[in-house]
Amino acid sequence: MRRRKRATILMAITTWLAACAPEVGSERWCEAMREKPRGDWTANEALEFARSCVL
C-alpha cells in the first residue's frame, strides 16, 4: 500500500512539473530558447525554433 501511494505521489509531481513547461512554438517557449545556449539545443528544438520564432 505504501508503494502505491508513493508511486501515485511521484506521478502527480511529474505531471505537475511537466505542465510548467511552455508549449513548443509559443512566445514564451521562443524566449526560453533564446536564453538557452545554442549548443544545448536538440535538432528538433532547432527546427521548431526556426519554424516558430524566426520565420
mmCIF entry with sequence, helices, sheets and N, C-alpha, C, O atoms, coordinates in Angstrom:
data_MODEL
# 
_entry.id   MODEL 
# 
_entity.id                         1 
_entity.type                       polymer 
_entity.pdbx_number_of_molecules   1 
# 
_entity_poly.entity_id                      1 
_entity_poly.type                           'polypeptide(L)' 
_entity_poly.nstd_linkage                   no 
_entity_poly.nstd_monomer                   no 
_entity_poly.pdbx_seq_one_letter_code       MRRRKRATILMAITTWLAACAPEVGSERWCEAMREKPRGDWTANEALEFARSCVL 
_entity_poly.pdbx_seq_one_letter_code_can   MRRRKRATILMAITTWLAACAPEVGSERWCEAMREKPRGDWTANEALEFARSCVL 
_entity_poly.pdbx_strand_id                 A 
# 
loop_
_entity_poly_seq.entity_id 
_entity_poly_seq.num 
_entity_poly_seq.mon_id 
_entity_poly_seq.hetero 
1 1  MET n 
1 2  ARG n 
1 3  ARG n 
1 4  ARG n 
1 5  LYS n 
1 6  ARG n 
1 7  ALA n 
1 8  THR n 
1 9  ILE n 
1 10 LEU n 
1 11 MET n 
1 12 ALA n 
1 13 ILE n 
1 14 THR n 
1 15 THR n 
1 16 TRP n 
1 17 LEU n 
1 18 ALA n 
1 19 ALA n 
1 20 CYS n 
1 21 ALA n 
1 22 PRO n 
1 23 GLU n 
1 24 VAL n 
1 25 GLY n 
1 26 SER n 
1 27 GLU n 
1 28 ARG n 
1 29 TRP n 
1 30 CYS n 
1 31 GLU n 
1 32 ALA n 
1 33 MET n 
1 34 ARG n 
1 35 GLU n 
1 36 LYS n 
1 37 PRO n 
1 38 ARG n 
1 39 GLY n 
1 40 ASP n 
1 41 TRP n 
1 42 THR n 
1 43 ALA n 
1 44 ASN n 
1 45 GLU n 
1 46 ALA n 
1 47 LEU n 
1 48 GLU n 
1 49 PHE n 
1 50 ALA n 
1 51 ARG n 
1 52 SER n 
1 53 CYS n 
1 54 VAL n 
1 55 LEU n 
# 
_struct_asym.id          A 
_struct_asym.entity_id   1 
# 
loop_
_struct_conf.conf_type_id 
_struct_conf.id 
_struct_conf.pdbx_PDB_helix_id 
_struct_conf.beg_label_comp_id 
_struct_conf.beg_label_asym_id 
_struct_conf.beg_label_seq_id 
_struct_conf.pdbx_beg_PDB_ins_code 
_struct_conf.end_label_comp_id 
_struct_conf.end_label_asym_id 
_struct_conf.end_label_seq_id 
_struct_conf.pdbx_end_PDB_ins_code 
_struct_conf.beg_auth_comp_id 
_struct_conf.beg_auth_asym_id 
_struct_conf.beg_auth_seq_id 
_struct_conf.end_auth_comp_id 
_struct_conf.end_auth_asym_id 
_struct_conf.end_auth_seq_id 
_struct_conf.pdbx_PDB_helix_class 
_struct_conf.details 
_struct_conf.pdbx_PDB_helix_length 
HELX_P HELX_P1 AA1 ARG A 2  ? ALA A 18 ? ARG A 2  ALA A 18 1 ? 17 
HELX_P HELX_P2 AA2 GLU A 27 ? GLU A 35 ? GLU A 27 GLU A 35 1 ? 9  
HELX_P HELX_P3 AA3 ARG A 38 ? ASP A 40 ? ARG A 38 ASP A 40 5 ? 3  
HELX_P HELX_P4 AA4 ALA A 43 ? PHE A 49 ? ALA A 43 PHE A 49 1 ? 7  
HELX_P HELX_P5 AA5 ALA A 50 ? VAL A 54 ? ALA A 50 VAL A 54 3 ? 5  
# 
_struct_conf_type.id          HELX_P 
_struct_conf_type.criteria    ? 
_struct_conf_type.reference   ? 
# 
loop_
_atom_site.group_PDB 
_atom_site.id 
_atom_site.type_symbol 
_atom_site.label_atom_id 
_atom_site.label_alt_id 
_atom_site.label_comp_id 
_atom_site.label_asym_id 
_atom_site.label_entity_id 
_atom_site.label_seq_id 
_atom_site.pdbx_PDB_ins_code 
_atom_site.Cartn_x 
_atom_site.Cartn_y 
_atom_site.Cartn_z 
_atom_site.occupancy 
_atom_site.B_iso_or_equiv 
_atom_site.pdbx_formal_charge 
_atom_site.auth_seq_id 
_atom_site.auth_comp_id 
_atom_site.auth_asym_id 
_atom_site.auth_atom_id 
_atom_site.pdbx_PDB_model_num 
ATOM 1   N N  . MET A 1 1  ? 0.823  -1.197 0.000   1.00 0.00 ? 1  MET A N  1 
ATOM 2   C CA . MET A 1 1  ? 0.000  0.000  0.000   1.00 0.00 ? 1  MET A CA 1 
ATOM 3   C C  . MET A 1 1  ? 0.868  1.264  0.000   1.00 0.00 ? 1  MET A C  1 
ATOM 4   O O  . MET A 1 1  ? 0.531  2.244  -0.663  1.00 0.00 ? 1  MET A O  1 
ATOM 5   N N  . ARG A 1 2  ? 1.963  1.245  0.726   1.00 0.00 ? 2  ARG A N  1 
ATOM 6   C CA . ARG A 1 2  ? 2.843  2.410  0.760   1.00 0.00 ? 2  ARG A CA 1 
ATOM 7   C C  . ARG A 1 2  ? 3.479  2.657  -0.605  1.00 0.00 ? 2  ARG A C  1 
ATOM 8   O O  . ARG A 1 2  ? 3.663  3.802  -1.018  1.00 0.00 ? 2  ARG A O  1 
ATOM 9   N N  . ARG A 1 3  ? 3.812  1.570  -1.300  1.00 0.00 ? 3  ARG A N  1 
ATOM 10  C CA . ARG A 1 3  ? 4.422  1.722  -2.626  1.00 0.00 ? 3  ARG A CA 1 
ATOM 11  C C  . ARG A 1 3  ? 3.448  2.372  -3.600  1.00 0.00 ? 3  ARG A C  1 
ATOM 12  O O  . ARG A 1 3  ? 3.826  3.233  -4.394  1.00 0.00 ? 3  ARG A O  1 
ATOM 13  N N  . ARG A 1 4  ? 2.216  1.956  -3.528  1.00 0.00 ? 4  ARG A N  1 
ATOM 14  C CA . ARG A 1 4  ? 1.202  2.514  -4.425  1.00 0.00 ? 4  ARG A CA 1 
ATOM 15  C C  . ARG A 1 4  ? 1.008  4.004  -4.141  1.00 0.00 ? 4  ARG A C  1 
ATOM 16  O O  . ARG A 1 4  ? 0.903  4.808  -5.068  1.00 0.00 ? 4  ARG A O  1 
ATOM 17  N N  . LYS A 1 5  ? 0.963  4.362  -2.881  1.00 0.00 ? 5  LYS A N  1 
ATOM 18  C CA . LYS A 1 5  ? 0.797  5.765  -2.512  1.00 0.00 ? 5  LYS A CA 1 
ATOM 19  C C  . LYS A 1 5  ? 2.005  6.581  -2.969  1.00 0.00 ? 5  LYS A C  1 
ATOM 20  O O  . LYS A 1 5  ? 1.854  7.682  -3.498  1.00 0.00 ? 5  LYS A O  1 
ATOM 21  N N  . ARG A 1 6  ? 3.185  6.042  -2.764  1.00 0.00 ? 6  ARG A N  1 
ATOM 22  C CA . ARG A 1 6  ? 4.412  6.723  -3.169  1.00 0.00 ? 6  ARG A CA 1 
ATOM 23  C C  . ARG A 1 6  ? 4.458  6.888  -4.690  1.00 0.00 ? 6  ARG A C  1 
ATOM 24  O O  . ARG A 1 6  ? 4.849  7.943  -5.190  1.00 0.00 ? 6  ARG A O  1 
ATOM 25  N N  . ALA A 1 7  ? 4.058  5.849  -5.421  1.00 0.00 ? 7  ALA A N  1 
ATOM 26  C CA . ALA A 1 7  ? 4.048  5.915  -6.883  1.00 0.00 ? 7  ALA A CA 1 
ATOM 27  C C  . ALA A 1 7  ? 3.035  6.948  -7.372  1.00 0.00 ? 7  ALA A C  1 
ATOM 28  O O  . ALA A 1 7  ? 3.300  7.674  -8.330  1.00 0.00 ? 7  ALA A O  1 
ATOM 29  N N  . THR A 1 8  ? 1.889  7.013  -6.724  1.00 0.00 ? 8  THR A N  1 
ATOM 30  C CA . THR A 1 8  ? 0.866  7.984  -7.096  1.00 0.00 ? 8  THR A CA 1 
ATOM 31  C C  . THR A 1 8  ? 1.361  9.409  -6.877  1.00 0.00 ? 8  THR A C  1 
ATOM 32  O O  . THR A 1 8  ? 1.158  10.281 -7.722  1.00 0.00 ? 8  THR A O  1 
ATOM 33  N N  . ILE A 1 9  ? 2.005  9.636  -5.751  1.00 0.00 ? 9  ILE A N  1 
ATOM 34  C CA . ILE A 1 9  ? 2.547  10.967 -5.459  1.00 0.00 ? 9  ILE A CA 1 
ATOM 35  C C  . ILE A 1 9  ? 3.624  11.341 -6.468  1.00 0.00 ? 9  ILE A C  1 
ATOM 36  O O  . ILE A 1 9  ? 3.662  12.475 -6.945  1.00 0.00 ? 9  ILE A O  1 
ATOM 37  N N  . LEU A 1 10 ? 4.490  10.404 -6.792  1.00 0.00 ? 10 LEU A N  1 
ATOM 38  C CA . LEU A 1 10 ? 5.550  10.655 -7.762  1.00 0.00 ? 10 LEU A CA 1 
ATOM 39  C C  . LEU A 1 10 ? 4.975  10.990 -9.135  1.00 0.00 ? 10 LEU A C  1 
ATOM 40  O O  . LEU A 1 10 ? 5.463  11.897 -9.809  1.00 0.00 ? 10 LEU A O  1 
ATOM 41  N N  . MET A 1 11 ? 3.950  10.269 -9.546  1.00 0.00 ? 11 MET A N  1 
ATOM 42  C CA . MET A 1 11 ? 3.310  10.544 -10.835 1.00 0.00 ? 11 MET A CA 1 
ATOM 43  C C  . MET A 1 11 ? 2.646  11.922 -10.835 1.00 0.00 ? 11 MET A C  1 
ATOM 44  O O  . MET A 1 11 ? 2.692  12.633 -11.838 1.00 0.00 ? 11 MET A O  1 
ATOM 45  N N  . ALA A 1 12 ? 2.036  12.294 -9.727  1.00 0.00 ? 12 ALA A N  1 
ATOM 46  C CA . ALA A 1 12 ? 1.381  13.598 -9.631  1.00 0.00 ? 12 ALA A CA 1 
ATOM 47  C C  . ALA A 1 12 ? 2.404  14.726 -9.722  1.00 0.00 ? 12 ALA A C  1 
ATOM 48  O O  . ALA A 1 12 ? 2.171  15.728 -10.399 1.00 0.00 ? 12 ALA A O  1 
ATOM 49  N N  . ILE A 1 13 ? 3.525  14.564 -9.049  1.00 0.00 ? 13 ILE A N  1 
ATOM 50  C CA . ILE A 1 13 ? 4.578  15.583 -9.094  1.00 0.00 ? 13 ILE A CA 1 
ATOM 51  C C  . ILE A 1 13 ? 5.151  15.699 -10.499 1.00 0.00 ? 13 ILE A C  1 
ATOM 52  O O  . ILE A 1 13 ? 5.384  16.805 -10.985 1.00 0.00 ? 13 ILE A O  1 
ATOM 53  N N  . THR A 1 14 ? 5.376  14.571 -11.150 1.00 0.00 ? 14 THR A N  1 
ATOM 54  C CA . THR A 1 14 ? 5.910  14.576 -12.512 1.00 0.00 ? 14 THR A CA 1 
ATOM 55  C C  . THR A 1 14 ? 4.951  15.277 -13.466 1.00 0.00 ? 14 THR A C  1 
ATOM 56  O O  . THR A 1 14 ? 5.376  16.072 -14.304 1.00 0.00 ? 14 THR A O  1 
ATOM 57  N N  . THR A 1 15 ? 3.679  14.989 -13.344 1.00 0.00 ? 15 THR A N  1 
ATOM 58  C CA . THR A 1 15 ? 2.669  15.631 -14.191 1.00 0.00 ? 15 THR A CA 1 
ATOM 59  C C  . THR A 1 15 ? 2.624  17.127 -13.932 1.00 0.00 ? 15 THR A C  1 
ATOM 60  O O  . THR A 1 15 ? 2.521  17.920 -14.868 1.00 0.00 ? 15 THR A O  1 
ATOM 61  N N  . TRP A 1 16 ? 2.700  17.509 -12.686 1.00 0.00 ? 16 TRP A N  1 
ATOM 62  C CA . TRP A 1 16 ? 2.661  18.925 -12.322 1.00 0.00 ? 16 TRP A CA 1 
ATOM 63  C C  . TRP A 1 16 ? 3.860  19.665 -12.901 1.00 0.00 ? 16 TRP A C  1 
ATOM 64  O O  . TRP A 1 16 ? 3.713  20.770 -13.423 1.00 0.00 ? 16 TRP A O  1 
ATOM 65  N N  . LEU A 1 17 ? 5.044  19.067 -12.813 1.00 0.00 ? 17 LEU A N  1 
ATOM 66  C CA . LEU A 1 17 ? 6.239  19.710 -13.347 1.00 0.00 ? 17 LEU A CA 1 
ATOM 67  C C  . LEU A 1 17 ? 6.204  19.799 -14.867 1.00 0.00 ? 17 LEU A C  1 
ATOM 68  O O  . LEU A 1 17 ? 6.674  20.784 -15.437 1.00 0.00 ? 17 LEU A O  1 
ATOM 69  N N  . ALA A 1 18 ? 5.665  18.806 -15.521 1.00 0.00 ? 18 ALA A N  1 
ATOM 70  C CA . ALA A 1 18 ? 5.570  18.825 -16.982 1.00 0.00 ? 18 ALA A CA 1 
ATOM 71  C C  . ALA A 1 18 ? 4.622  19.925 -17.445 1.00 0.00 ? 18 ALA A C  1 
ATOM 72  O O  . ALA A 1 18 ? 4.802  20.487 -18.525 1.00 0.00 ? 18 ALA A O  1 
ATOM 73  N N  . ALA A 1 19 ? 3.634  20.226 -16.648 1.00 0.00 ? 19 ALA A N  1 
ATOM 74  C CA . ALA A 1 19 ? 2.678  21.268 -17.007 1.00 0.00 ? 19 ALA A CA 1 
ATOM 75  C C  . ALA A 1 19 ? 3.300  22.657 -16.928 1.00 0.00 ? 19 ALA A C  1 
ATOM 76  O O  . ALA A 1 19 ? 2.742  23.608 -17.477 1.00 0.00 ? 19 ALA A O  1 
ATOM 77  N N  . CYS A 1 20 ? 4.432  22.796 -16.264 1.00 0.00 ? 20 CYS A N  1 
ATOM 78  C CA . CYS A 1 20 ? 5.092  24.090 -16.121 1.00 0.00 ? 20 CYS A CA 1 
ATOM 79  C C  . CYS A 1 20 ? 5.869  24.493 -17.365 1.00 0.00 ? 20 CYS A C  1 
ATOM 80  O O  . CYS A 1 20 ? 6.181  25.671 -17.536 1.00 0.00 ? 20 CYS A O  1 
ATOM 81  N N  . ALA A 1 21 ? 6.183  23.562 -18.219 1.00 0.00 ? 21 ALA A N  1 
ATOM 82  C CA . ALA A 1 21 ? 6.959  23.866 -19.423 1.00 0.00 ? 21 ALA A CA 1 
ATOM 83  C C  . ALA A 1 21 ? 6.069  24.576 -20.439 1.00 0.00 ? 21 ALA A C  1 
ATOM 84  O O  . ALA A 1 21 ? 4.924  24.176 -20.646 1.00 0.00 ? 21 ALA A O  1 
ATOM 85  N N  . PRO A 1 22 ? 6.587  25.625 -21.071 1.00 0.00 ? 22 PRO A N  1 
ATOM 86  C CA . PRO A 1 22 ? 5.773  26.321 -22.075 1.00 0.00 ? 22 PRO A CA 1 
ATOM 87  C C  . PRO A 1 22 ? 5.543  25.452 -23.303 1.00 0.00 ? 22 PRO A C  1 
ATOM 88  O O  . PRO A 1 22 ? 6.351  24.579 -23.619 1.00 0.00 ? 22 PRO A O  1 
ATOM 89  N N  . GLU A 1 23 ? 4.452  25.695 -23.981 1.00 0.00 ? 23 GLU A N  1 
ATOM 90  C CA . GLU A 1 23 ? 4.113  24.934 -25.182 1.00 0.00 ? 23 GLU A CA 1 
ATOM 91  C C  . GLU A 1 23 ? 5.116  25.249 -26.288 1.00 0.00 ? 23 GLU A C  1 
ATOM 92  O O  . GLU A 1 23 ? 5.463  26.407 -26.521 1.00 0.00 ? 23 GLU A O  1 
ATOM 93  N N  . VAL A 1 24 ? 5.569  24.207 -26.958 1.00 0.00 ? 24 VAL A N  1 
ATOM 94  C CA . VAL A 1 24 ? 6.547  24.374 -28.031 1.00 0.00 ? 24 VAL A CA 1 
ATOM 95  C C  . VAL A 1 24 ? 5.966  25.265 -29.117 1.00 0.00 ? 24 VAL A C  1 
ATOM 96  O O  . VAL A 1 24 ? 4.851  25.048 -29.591 1.00 0.00 ? 24 VAL A O  1 
ATOM 97  N N  . GLY A 1 25 ? 6.739  26.265 -29.499 1.00 0.00 ? 25 GLY A N  1 
ATOM 98  C CA . GLY A 1 25 ? 6.303  27.192 -30.532 1.00 0.00 ? 25 GLY A CA 1 
ATOM 99  C C  . GLY A 1 25 ? 5.638  28.448 -29.995 1.00 0.00 ? 25 GLY A C  1 
ATOM 100 O O  . GLY A 1 25 ? 5.395  29.387 -30.753 1.00 0.00 ? 25 GLY A O  1 
ATOM 101 N N  . SER A 1 26 ? 5.338  28.482 -28.702 1.00 0.00 ? 26 SER A N  1 
ATOM 102 C CA . SER A 1 26 ? 4.699  29.665 -28.130 1.00 0.00 ? 26 SER A CA 1 
ATOM 103 C C  . SER A 1 26 ? 5.738  30.772 -27.936 1.00 0.00 ? 26 SER A C  1 
ATOM 104 O O  . SER A 1 26 ? 6.943  30.526 -27.992 1.00 0.00 ? 26 SER A O  1 
ATOM 105 N N  . GLU A 1 27 ? 5.252  31.981 -27.708 1.00 0.00 ? 27 GLU A N  1 
ATOM 106 C CA . GLU A 1 27 ? 6.154  33.123 -27.498 1.00 0.00 ? 27 GLU A CA 1 
ATOM 107 C C  . GLU A 1 27 ? 7.050  32.889 -26.281 1.00 0.00 ? 27 GLU A C  1 
ATOM 108 O O  . GLU A 1 27 ? 8.237  33.216 -26.301 1.00 0.00 ? 27 GLU A O  1 
ATOM 109 N N  . ARG A 1 28 ? 6.476  32.327 -25.238 1.00 0.00 ? 28 ARG A N  1 
ATOM 110 C CA . ARG A 1 28 ? 7.254  32.038 -24.025 1.00 0.00 ? 28 ARG A CA 1 
ATOM 111 C C  . ARG A 1 28 ? 8.342  31.009 -24.302 1.00 0.00 ? 28 ARG A C  1 
ATOM 112 O O  . ARG A 1 28 ? 9.454  31.118 -23.786 1.00 0.00 ? 28 ARG A O  1 
ATOM 113 N N  . TRP A 1 29 ? 8.020  30.016 -25.112 1.00 0.00 ? 29 TRP A N  1 
ATOM 114 C CA . TRP A 1 29 ? 8.996  28.988 -25.474 1.00 0.00 ? 29 TRP A CA 1 
ATOM 115 C C  . TRP A 1 29 ? 10.126 29.601 -26.293 1.00 0.00 ? 29 TRP A C  1 
ATOM 116 O O  . TRP A 1 29 ? 11.295 29.277 -26.082 1.00 0.00 ? 29 TRP A O  1 
ATOM 117 N N  . CYS A 1 30 ? 9.783  30.484 -27.225 1.00 0.00 ? 30 CYS A N  1 
ATOM 118 C CA . CYS A 1 30 ? 10.800 31.153 -28.044 1.00 0.00 ? 30 CYS A CA 1 
ATOM 119 C C  . CYS A 1 30 ? 11.755 31.958 -27.164 1.00 0.00 ? 30 CYS A C  1 
ATOM 120 O O  . CYS A 1 30 ? 12.966 31.941 -27.381 1.00 0.00 ? 30 CYS A O  1 
ATOM 121 N N  . GLU A 1 31 ? 11.213 32.657 -26.179 1.00 0.00 ? 31 GLU A N  1 
ATOM 122 C CA . GLU A 1 31 ? 12.055 33.426 -25.263 1.00 0.00 ? 31 GLU A CA 1 
ATOM 123 C C  . GLU A 1 31 ? 12.986 32.512 -24.475 1.00 0.00 ? 31 GLU A C  1 
ATOM 124 O O  . GLU A 1 31 ? 14.161 32.826 -24.287 1.00 0.00 ? 31 GLU A O  1 
ATOM 125 N N  . ALA A 1 32 ? 12.457 31.384 -24.016 1.00 0.00 ? 32 ALA A N  1 
ATOM 126 C CA . ALA A 1 32 ? 13.278 30.432 -23.261 1.00 0.00 ? 32 ALA A CA 1 
ATOM 127 C C  . ALA A 1 32 ? 14.387 29.856 -24.134 1.00 0.00 ? 32 ALA A C  1 
ATOM 128 O O  . ALA A 1 32 ? 15.505 29.644 -23.665 1.00 0.00 ? 32 ALA A O  1 
ATOM 129 N N  . MET A 1 33 ? 14.079 29.602 -25.404 1.00 0.00 ? 33 MET A N  1 
ATOM 130 C CA . MET A 1 33 ? 15.091 29.060 -26.318 1.00 0.00 ? 33 MET A CA 1 
ATOM 131 C C  . MET A 1 33 ? 16.162 30.098 -26.634 1.00 0.00 ? 33 MET A C  1 
ATOM 132 O O  . MET A 1 33 ? 17.326 29.741 -26.816 1.00 0.00 ? 33 MET A O  1 
ATOM 133 N N  . ARG A 1 34 ? 15.796 31.360 -26.702 1.00 0.00 ? 34 ARG A N  1 
ATOM 134 C CA . ARG A 1 34 ? 16.788 32.416 -26.950 1.00 0.00 ? 34 ARG A CA 1 
ATOM 135 C C  . ARG A 1 34 ? 17.785 32.499 -25.801 1.00 0.00 ? 34 ARG A C  1 
ATOM 136 O O  . ARG A 1 34 ? 18.953 32.823 -26.017 1.00 0.00 ? 34 ARG A O  1 
ATOM 137 N N  . GLU A 1 35 ? 17.338 32.211 -24.589 1.00 0.00 ? 35 GLU A N  1 
ATOM 138 C CA . GLU A 1 35 ? 18.210 32.257 -23.416 1.00 0.00 ? 35 GLU A CA 1 
ATOM 139 C C  . GLU A 1 35 ? 19.057 30.995 -23.270 1.00 0.00 ? 35 GLU A C  1 
ATOM 140 O O  . GLU A 1 35 ? 20.116 31.026 -22.643 1.00 0.00 ? 35 GLU A O  1 
ATOM 141 N N  . LYS A 1 36 ? 18.601 29.897 -23.841 1.00 0.00 ? 36 LYS A N  1 
ATOM 142 C CA . LYS A 1 36 ? 19.307 28.616 -23.743 1.00 0.00 ? 36 LYS A CA 1 
ATOM 143 C C  . LYS A 1 36 ? 20.503 28.614 -24.697 1.00 0.00 ? 36 LYS A C  1 
ATOM 144 O O  . LYS A 1 36 ? 20.363 29.038 -25.844 1.00 0.00 ? 36 LYS A O  1 
ATOM 145 N N  . PRO A 1 37 ? 21.683 28.146 -24.251 1.00 0.00 ? 37 PRO A N  1 
ATOM 146 C CA . PRO A 1 37 ? 22.845 28.093 -25.146 1.00 0.00 ? 37 PRO A CA 1 
ATOM 147 C C  . PRO A 1 37 ? 22.553 27.231 -26.373 1.00 0.00 ? 37 PRO A C  1 
ATOM 148 O O  . PRO A 1 37 ? 21.968 26.154 -26.259 1.00 0.00 ? 37 PRO A O  1 
ATOM 149 N N  . ARG A 1 38 ? 22.962 27.708 -27.536 1.00 0.00 ? 38 ARG A N  1 
ATOM 150 C CA . ARG A 1 38 ? 22.681 27.006 -28.794 1.00 0.00 ? 38 ARG A CA 1 
ATOM 151 C C  . ARG A 1 38 ? 23.276 25.600 -28.820 1.00 0.00 ? 38 ARG A C  1 
ATOM 152 O O  . ARG A 1 38 ? 22.725 24.713 -29.473 1.00 0.00 ? 38 ARG A O  1 
ATOM 153 N N  . GLY A 1 39 ? 24.372 25.385 -28.131 1.00 0.00 ? 39 GLY A N  1 
ATOM 154 C CA . GLY A 1 39 ? 24.990 24.062 -28.090 1.00 0.00 ? 39 GLY A CA 1 
ATOM 155 C C  . GLY A 1 39 ? 24.159 23.034 -27.349 1.00 0.00 ? 39 GLY A C  1 
ATOM 156 O O  . GLY A 1 39 ? 24.373 21.832 -27.507 1.00 0.00 ? 39 GLY A O  1 
ATOM 157 N N  . ASP A 1 40 ? 23.205 23.496 -26.536 1.00 0.00 ? 40 ASP A N  1 
ATOM 158 C CA . ASP A 1 40 ? 22.349 22.592 -25.763 1.00 0.00 ? 40 ASP A CA 1 
ATOM 159 C C  . ASP A 1 40 ? 21.045 22.260 -26.480 1.00 0.00 ? 40 ASP A C  1 
ATOM 160 O O  . ASP A 1 40 ? 20.253 21.465 -25.973 1.00 0.00 ? 40 ASP A O  1 
ATOM 161 N N  . TRP A 1 41 ? 20.809 22.845 -27.636 1.00 0.00 ? 41 TRP A N  1 
ATOM 162 C CA . TRP A 1 41 ? 19.577 22.590 -28.381 1.00 0.00 ? 41 TRP A CA 1 
ATOM 163 C C  . TRP A 1 41 ? 19.630 21.221 -29.036 1.00 0.00 ? 41 TRP A C  1 
ATOM 164 O O  . TRP A 1 41 ? 20.689 20.770 -29.471 1.00 0.00 ? 41 TRP A O  1 
ATOM 165 N N  . THR A 1 42 ? 18.484 20.568 -29.101 1.00 0.00 ? 42 THR A N  1 
ATOM 166 C CA . THR A 1 42 ? 18.384 19.334 -29.876 1.00 0.00 ? 42 THR A CA 1 
ATOM 167 C C  . THR A 1 42 ? 18.054 19.717 -31.321 1.00 0.00 ? 42 THR A C  1 
ATOM 168 O O  . THR A 1 42 ? 17.703 20.863 -31.602 1.00 0.00 ? 42 THR A O  1 
ATOM 169 N N  . ALA A 1 43 ? 18.169 18.765 -32.217 1.00 0.00 ? 43 ALA A N  1 
ATOM 170 C CA . ALA A 1 43 ? 17.841 19.031 -33.620 1.00 0.00 ? 43 ALA A CA 1 
ATOM 171 C C  . ALA A 1 43 ? 16.370 19.413 -33.766 1.00 0.00 ? 43 ALA A C  1 
ATOM 172 O O  . ALA A 1 43 ? 16.035 20.300 -34.551 1.00 0.00 ? 43 ALA A O  1 
ATOM 173 N N  . ASN A 1 44 ? 15.498 18.755 -33.021 1.00 0.00 ? 44 ASN A N  1 
ATOM 174 C CA . ASN A 1 44 ? 14.064 19.070 -33.088 1.00 0.00 ? 44 ASN A CA 1 
ATOM 175 C C  . ASN A 1 44 ? 13.778 20.471 -32.556 1.00 0.00 ? 44 ASN A C  1 
ATOM 176 O O  . ASN A 1 44 ? 12.949 21.192 -33.110 1.00 0.00 ? 44 ASN A O  1 
ATOM 177 N N  . GLU A 1 45 ? 14.469 20.856 -31.477 1.00 0.00 ? 45 GLU A N  1 
ATOM 178 C CA . GLU A 1 45 ? 14.279 22.201 -30.935 1.00 0.00 ? 45 GLU A CA 1 
ATOM 179 C C  . GLU A 1 45 ? 14.734 23.260 -31.937 1.00 0.00 ? 45 GLU A C  1 
ATOM 180 O O  . GLU A 1 45 ? 14.062 24.276 -32.117 1.00 0.00 ? 45 GLU A O  1 
ATOM 181 N N  . ALA A 1 46 ? 15.868 23.027 -32.585 1.00 0.00 ? 46 ALA A N  1 
ATOM 182 C CA . ALA A 1 46 ? 16.377 23.985 -33.572 1.00 0.00 ? 46 ALA A CA 1 
ATOM 183 C C  . ALA A 1 46 ? 15.410 24.123 -34.744 1.00 0.00 ? 46 ALA A C  1 
ATOM 184 O O  . ALA A 1 46 ? 15.158 25.231 -35.215 1.00 0.00 ? 46 ALA A O  1 
ATOM 185 N N  . LEU A 1 47 ? 14.879 23.018 -35.208 1.00 0.00 ? 47 LEU A N  1 
ATOM 186 C CA . LEU A 1 47 ? 13.924 23.045 -36.316 1.00 0.00 ? 47 LEU A CA 1 
ATOM 187 C C  . LEU A 1 47 ? 12.653 23.791 -35.925 1.00 0.00 ? 47 LEU A C  1 
ATOM 188 O O  . LEU A 1 47 ? 12.158 24.623 -36.685 1.00 0.00 ? 47 LEU A O  1 
ATOM 189 N N  . GLU A 1 48 ? 12.132 23.494 -34.750 1.00 0.00 ? 48 GLU A N  1 
ATOM 190 C CA . GLU A 1 48 ? 10.908 24.154 -34.298 1.00 0.00 ? 48 GLU A CA 1 
ATOM 191 C C  . GLU A 1 48 ? 11.152 25.637 -34.036 1.00 0.00 ? 48 GLU A C  1 
ATOM 192 O O  . GLU A 1 48 ? 10.272 26.461 -34.289 1.00 0.00 ? 48 GLU A O  1 
ATOM 193 N N  . PHE A 1 49 ? 12.333 25.987 -33.532 1.00 0.00 ? 49 PHE A N  1 
ATOM 194 C CA . PHE A 1 49 ? 12.675 27.394 -33.321 1.00 0.00 ? 49 PHE A CA 1 
ATOM 195 C C  . PHE A 1 49 ? 12.677 28.137 -34.654 1.00 0.00 ? 49 PHE A C  1 
ATOM 196 O O  . PHE A 1 49 ? 12.148 29.243 -34.757 1.00 0.00 ? 49 PHE A O  1 
ATOM 197 N N  . ALA A 1 50 ? 13.272 27.523 -35.670 1.00 0.00 ? 50 ALA A N  1 
ATOM 198 C CA . ALA A 1 50 ? 13.308 28.144 -36.998 1.00 0.00 ? 50 ALA A CA 1 
ATOM 199 C C  . ALA A 1 50 ? 11.894 28.324 -37.553 1.00 0.00 ? 50 ALA A C  1 
ATOM 200 O O  . ALA A 1 50 ? 11.596 29.357 -38.152 1.00 0.00 ? 50 ALA A O  1 
ATOM 201 N N  . ARG A 1 51 ? 11.039 27.350 -37.364 1.00 0.00 ? 51 ARG A N  1 
ATOM 202 C CA . ARG A 1 51 ? 9.660  27.432 -37.868 1.00 0.00 ? 51 ARG A CA 1 
ATOM 203 C C  . ARG A 1 51 ? 8.830  28.473 -37.123 1.00 0.00 ? 51 ARG A C  1 
ATOM 204 O O  . ARG A 1 51 ? 8.113  29.265 -37.735 1.00 0.00 ? 51 ARG A O  1 
ATOM 205 N N  . SER A 1 52 ? 8.935  28.462 -35.801 1.00 0.00 ? 52 SER A N  1 
ATOM 206 C CA . SER A 1 52 ? 8.016  29.247 -34.980 1.00 0.00 ? 52 SER A CA 1 
ATOM 207 C C  . SER A 1 52 ? 8.527  30.631 -34.608 1.00 0.00 ? 52 SER A C  1 
ATOM 208 O O  . SER A 1 52 ? 7.736  31.563 -34.459 1.00 0.00 ? 52 SER A O  1 
ATOM 209 N N  . CYS A 1 53 ? 9.821  30.775 -34.457 1.00 0.00 ? 53 CYS A N  1 
ATOM 210 C CA . CYS A 1 53 ? 10.348 32.012 -33.885 1.00 0.00 ? 53 CYS A CA 1 
ATOM 211 C C  . CYS A 1 53 ? 11.073 32.888 -34.902 1.00 0.00 ? 53 CYS A C  1 
ATOM 212 O O  . CYS A 1 53 ? 11.154 34.103 -34.720 1.00 0.00 ? 53 CYS A O  1 
ATOM 213 N N  . VAL A 1 54 ? 11.597 32.296 -35.959 1.00 0.00 ? 54 VAL A N  1 
ATOM 214 C CA . VAL A 1 54 ? 12.372 33.061 -36.930 1.00 0.00 ? 54 VAL A CA 1 
ATOM 215 C C  . VAL A 1 54 ? 11.515 33.456 -38.121 1.00 0.00 ? 54 VAL A C  1 
ATOM 216 O O  . VAL A 1 54 ? 11.524 34.614 -38.537 1.00 0.00 ? 54 VAL A O  1 
ATOM 217 N N  . LEU A 1 55 ? 10.788 32.516 -38.663 1.00 0.00 ? 55 LEU A N  1 
ATOM 218 C CA . LEU A 1 55 ? 10.003 32.781 -39.879 1.00 0.00 ? 55 LEU A CA 1 
ATOM 219 C C  . LEU A 1 55 ? 8.694  33.452 -39.584 1.00 0.00 ? 55 LEU A C  1 
ATOM 220 O O  . LEU A 1 55 ? 7.926  33.738 -40.503 1.00 0.00 ? 55 LEU A O  1 
# 
